[in-house]
Amino acid sequence: MDNRRKIAILCHTSAGGSGVVATELAIALAGLGHQVHIVATERPFRLTDDRMAIAGDHAPALVRDLGENPKGWGHWLKKSRESVLGWLARTGRKSGQGTLHFHQITGADYPLFKEPMTILTASNALAQVVERHGVEIVHAHYAIPHATSALMARSMGLPIKVVTTLHGTDVTLLGLEPAFAHTTKHAVQESDAVTAVSRSLEQDTRRNLGIERPIHVVHNWVDTERFRPNPDPANRLKYAQPEEAILLHVSNFRPVKRPQDVIRVFSAVARERPARLLMIGDGPARRECQELALELDLAGRVQFIDFTPAVERFMAVADVFLLPSEEESFGLVALEAMSCGVPVVASRAGGLPEVVVEGESGHLCPVGHTEAMAEAVLGILADPQRRAEMGRAARERAVRHFRPEHILPRYLEVYQSALEGE
Ligand code: GMT
C-alpha cells in the first residue's frame, strides 16, 4: 500500500496478546508513515511512555503524537522502523512520518445505567475520531465487543471499512457461549475483511460459527531485536544458582492457560534436578498456583512476579519456557521466548504447532499431560548442547518467519482488499 492511510485501532488494554498485537501494529504502522488512532478504554499496557512521546493532551481525546517527536520513539521503535524501512526500500515503497494518537473511550456516567455501555461508548468514541480525523479503516482487535462497536459506527453512515482480527478466545471460548454466539457471528460476517492469527483459528471460526467468508491468516509477529538472546550471568544469578535450571511461564493466569499444570510440571522436574520456576503475570488462577506450590513443597523454588511489560528480561535468563494451555490460538509469548533463544514445551493445542516445531524448537505434548511435559523438559535440560541447538533453532524460526517485515505487509494487503471491497 503506497498511500498514507488513516487507521483507527480498537483494542483491549489489559495484559493479553490481542492488546499487544494491536499496539505493536499501531506503532509499526505509524513508523511506516500512516496516521494511526488507538481507541481504547485506557492506554494499552505495552504502549509505555518511552514508546510514545507525549505531545500533549487534548480534551476530550488524549492525543499523543509520535511523528512530531521522533526522539521519544525509543530503541524499539527505531529498530522496528529501520527494519520496516528496509522492507519498504526492498519493495520500492515510499515511507514517511506517521503519527500515533491515543483516544480514551470515556464511560457513560448516568445513574440509570447499572451495566457498562462499552459497545455504545466505544462506537461513539470511534465515530468522533472518524469524523474528526477522516479515518478510512477501523481495525477491531478481538470480535467482542470491538467488531460490533466498529460495525455500529459504520452503520451510522460513516465512510469506513471495518477490518476485524480474531485472536482466539473471542471465537474458541466466548464465540461458543450462547450469550455471544449470534453477535460474534454477525460481527465476523459483516466486517469488510477478517483476519485470524493462525490457520487453526481460521478453521475453528468456520467450524464453531459456521462461517464461509474469506478469512485471512496473519500470524502474530515478534520484534526480534527487542526479544533476543542476552546471556548475562549476573542477570541470571538474580533468579537462580548457576547449577539450577530456570523454567519460565508468562500469562494472565486465566483457566485456559492451565497455569497449575506449570506448577505440576515443575514439581516433577525439581524432583530430578536443581531448578527454579519463574511465574510472571497475574490473573484469576494465580492464588491457586501459589497454594499448589506450597502444597507440593516448592516454596522458595517458585517465584511469582507481577506482570511487567519488560518480559524479555526474564526470557533472557530462562532455559525452558512452559505453555500448557487448554486452547492457544497462536501463543505470542511462546514466540517471544523462542526469539530469545529459549526452547518451548507446550501443549499441542490450537495454533501452537504453527509456532513451535516439535523436536526442533521445543516439544508439544497433549493437553494436561504434565508428566510428558516434565519428561520433555528433563530431556532438554539433560543435554546442554542439545538445549543450545534447540534455542538456536527457536531463534532462527522466529527471525526467519515471524519478524514485522514478514507479517506487517499481510495486514497492509488486507487493508487494501477491504478498501477495494475484497
Ligand atoms: O492469551 C490470552 O490470554 C490473551 C489473548 C488475548 O486475546 O488478548 O491472547 C490471544 O491472542 C494472542 C494474540 O493474537 C494469541 O497469541 C494468543 O494465543 C491468544 N490466546 C488464546 O488463544 C488463549
Residues whose N, C-alpha, C, O or C-beta is under 5 A from the ligand:
A	BS01	GMT	G16 G17 S18 G19 V21 H167 G168 T169 V197 N220 N252 V256 E327 E328 S329 F330 G331 L332
